[in-house]
Amino acid sequence: MITDKQDRCHFIGGSESHYIYMNYETATFKSWWKNKLEGVNEDSFSNLSMAVGTILEHDVIALYEQINGISGEKDKQMVKGIARANTDYIHGSKVSDVKVSKQAASWHKKGKVPLKYKRQLIHYLYVCDLDKASIIAYQCDEELKENPFLPLTEDKLYEIEVEVTEEEIRKHQQLIEYLEFCRDMGVYPS
């Protein structure tokens, strides 16, 4: 994980990838872009659910590997131009992001994850030059939220394959390259 805030502020990370799809005229985008141009880090927003997810990430991966009899690469960091990736898990040509959520079972049942998570995976596929993506999701409940050190169980672990087309990756690349050009020129995108 790239943790040096000085380094992070100069790149577009996976969790920020939804910004590149925004209308560039919105106040949210303008504020985010201003910080990128100035090299300023915004305070990271965190809540109890996010903290639990961070605490459990490696345990979820360990359970996933145990169930599937595989071993992959954890916490790989890569940079491609202005884009950076701090991936949770890579096995072969597939990148997976770990989410601990009350919605995990619902995502699995629908076979679909929120768009911002798909865009995060598109970002990782672009940066890491991979071609498959998934969300490894663990179903969280209030008990686990209150005590994230409880043992994890197989029945609450889901993998949701996320189909990403070459066209989606190309579009992402174009947006990243355009924003990198704007950053280098010191201008707001239009």
Secondary structure, DSSP 8 states (H G I E B T S, - for coil): ----HHHHTTSB-GGGGGGGGS-TTSHHHHHHHHHHHHT--------HHHHHHHHHHHHHHHHHHHHHT---EES-EEEETTEEEE-SEEETTEEEEEEEETTHHHHHHHT---HHHHHHHHHHHHHHT--EEEEEEEE--HHHHH-TTS---GGGEEEEE----HHHHHHHHHHHHHHHHHHHHT----
